[in-house]
Amino acid sequence: MKIFDSHAHYDDAKFDEDRESVLENIYDAGVEKVVSAGYSLESSYESIKLSEKYEFIYSTCGISPNDIPDTVEKLQEQILELECLVKQNKKVVAIGEIGLDYYWNKENKELQKKAFIMQIELANKYNLPIVIHTREAIQDTIDVLKNVELPEKKGVFHCCPLNIELVKQALKLGFYISFAGPVTFKNSKNANDIIDIVPLDKMLIETDSPYLSPEPKRGTRNTSANLVYIINKIATQKELSPEEVANITYDNAKKIFL
């Protein structure tokens, strides 16, 4: 069974003491490819470093809504720097994570939207898909996407909120839906219904490592080795074998990122 973790943060400080052994162990466990996701300039640089060191790791570059600066001028400067990273590194496979987050930040909604749109434009310029983070901003996220030119490959809603209307709208726009640990949580609403409505050819899996460990590992540091629990959840709901789910999501991730 070959596995593709479409979104992880192995540059996170939680891996500082054993990063190399963790990455060796997940590769030995069948995780053949990983996308190390940037969410700020600093993390984008670090993700690129990981992709340069490990052949099976790729990177995304982006400034998340929780990491944008406080003025348009600073934002423009950071996106110019982001563009330099994209131009100079062949293993950058997407712009992200980008989007809107009104859970942590309600006071800068217009600046968040501007950052989102500017980075979608950057993705278009370099023919890259986008990786979307959205939290408590579903309607505004969809409205932005409906009113801009989208990249040819569209992109993915990473750790997609388990909201049926969001998923339906995202699929209509041509996006992939990425399932993470919450889909296995016992108290997750709509998880089974959403697995049912997402076509197999639009489905990805991810860890968002080191966060959001699936059941029965909830509360511990997450690694790509835990993807088997997400695979098993989807396989049970879709009435497929785990191998089929792993292979399908692997191929889907290759199509969008590679």
N, C-alpha and C positions, 0 to 999 in steps of 0.2 A: 504493500500500500504506500503510494507516494503522496506527500502532503505539501500544500503551499499555504503558508501563513501570510495572508494578504495585508496584515497591519500589525506591527509590533514596535516596541520602543526599547531595544536592547542597549541604547545609549544611556538609559536611565541609571541614576546613581544606585538603585537597588541591585544592580549587577556589577558594581565596581569591584567587589571582592572575588567574584568567580565567573566573570563574563566569558572568558575563553572556554572554560570547562562546560558551562551551560550550552554554549553554541555547538561545541563538539558533541555533546550528549543528544541535543535535539536532532542534529544531522544524522547521527547513528540510529536514532529512533524513526527515521523515515521522512523527516521534514527536509525536503530537498531544496526548497526555495522559501525565502523570507523577504518581505518588504519592510525595511526599517523606515518608519514614518517620521518625517520632520514636522514640527509644529511651531517653530520659531527659527530665527536665523541661526542661533547657536545649535539647536538640535538638528537643523538641516545640515550644518557643517559636520556634526558628529555622526549623523546617519551616513553621509558620504564616506567618511573615514572607515566606517564598518564595511561598507560595500567595496571599498578598495582593498580591505584586508581579507575579506571572505568572498570567494567566488560565488557562493550560493545566496548572498545577500544583495538586494537592490535597495535603492533609496527613493524617498519622495522629499520634495522641498516645498515648504509653505509656512505661512504665518497664520496661526489659528486665531479665531475671534477672541480667545482669552490671552493672546500674546501680542496683539497689535499695539503700536505706540499710541500716544494720546493726541497727536496732531496729524493732519493730512500731509504736511511737509515731511515729517519723520517717516510716515508710512511710505511715501513715494521713494524716499532714500532707501528704505529697507527692501522694497520690491525691486529696485534697480540692482541692489546687491544680490538679491535672490536670483535675478535673471543671469547674473554673472556665474553663479553656481550652476545653473541649468545648462548654460552654454558650454561650460568647461568640463562637465562630467557626464560621460555616456551612460552611466548606470543610474542616472536619475530617470525614473519611469513614470512619474506623475507629479502634478502640482497639488500639494496637500500636506497636512490636512488644513482645509480652509472651510469657511462657512459662517454660521451665526450661532451665538449662545447667549440666550437671555436669562439663563439660570444664574450664571455667575456675574453677568454684566448687563444691566438694564439701562445704564445712563449713556451709552455710546452706540445706540442702535444704528444710527445713520453712518457713523464711521465704520462699524462692522460691515454694513452693506457695501460701502465703498471698497473696503479691503477685499471683500469677497469678489466683487465684480472685477476689480483690477487684476486679481490673480486668475480669474477665469480668462480674461483677455491674454494674460501671459501664457496660459495653457494653450490657447488657440494659436498664439504666435509660434509655439514650438511643437504643435501637434501632439500634445500630451493630454491624457485623461486627468480628471480632477478627483480628489478624495475629499468627501464632504463630511464635516462634523456639524450636526444640528442638535440643539437642545433647547426645548421650550421656545422654539422659533420656527415651527413647522410651516405655517402659512407664509411667512416672509421668505423662508428659504425657497419654497416652491415658486413664489411670485418672482423672485430674482431669476431663477432658472428659466422661467417661462418668458422672460423679457430680455435675455441676452443671447448672443450667438454661442452655442455650446460646442465644445471640441467634438471632432468626428467620433472619437471613441467614448464620448460622454464621460463616464466615470463610475464611481461607487459611493453609495452611502455607507460609510464605515460604521461598524457597531450600530447598525440602523435601529433607531427607536422602534419599539414594538407598537407602532401606531398604524392601523390598517389603512386609513386614508392616505397617510404619507407614503406608504409602500405602493399603493395603487398609483398615485401620482408620479412617484419616482420611476416606476416601471413604464408608464405611459411616455415619459420623457426619454426612455432608453437606458436608464441607469441600472447598474448591478446593485444587488442588496447583499451586504456582508453580515453574516451572523457571528456573534461573539458569545462569551460566557452567559450573559443574561438570558439567552434563549433556553438555557437548561435550568434556570432557577425555578424552584417550586412555586414561588409566588408571582411568576411572570404572567401577566395578562396577555392574551392574544398570540402567544408564541406558536401554538399549534396551528392556529388559523393563518398566521402569516407564513409559516413554512409551507402550508398548503397552497397559498396563492402565488408564491414566488416560483416561476418556472425554473427548472433545473439549469437551463442555459443562462440564467441571470443570477446565479447564486455563488457567493464566495464565503469563505470562512476565515476567521482571524482570532487572535488572542487579545489584542490591545495590551499585550504583555508590557509591564509586569502587573497590570491591573485586571480586574474582572475575571478572576479564575472561575471556571464553571463548576457546577456540582459534579462530584463530591469534594472538590478542592477549594471551594469558596472560602475566602478569607486568607488564603496563602498567596505567596508570590506566584504569579502566572508565568508559564513558559509555553513554548510551542508544542511541547510534549502533551499538553492538556487538550490539544485540538481533537484528540480521539473522542472526548466526551461530547463535543459539539457535533462531530461526525455521526456518532451513535444516535444522538437525539434526532438529527435530520433523517437518518436512515430509517429509524423506527417510524417516524411520522410519514415519510414518503414510501414506506414499504419497499425499501431497497437494501442492499447489503452495504456495510460500511465501506468496503472497497470501491463500490460504485460511486458513492458520495464523494469519497476522497479523490477519485480519478476525475470525476466531473468538475469538481470545484478547482482542482489543479489545472485542468485544461482551460477553464474559464479565466482563471487568474493569468495564465500565460497569454490568452488572447488580448486581455485588456492592458497588461503591463509590459509584455515582451514581444 
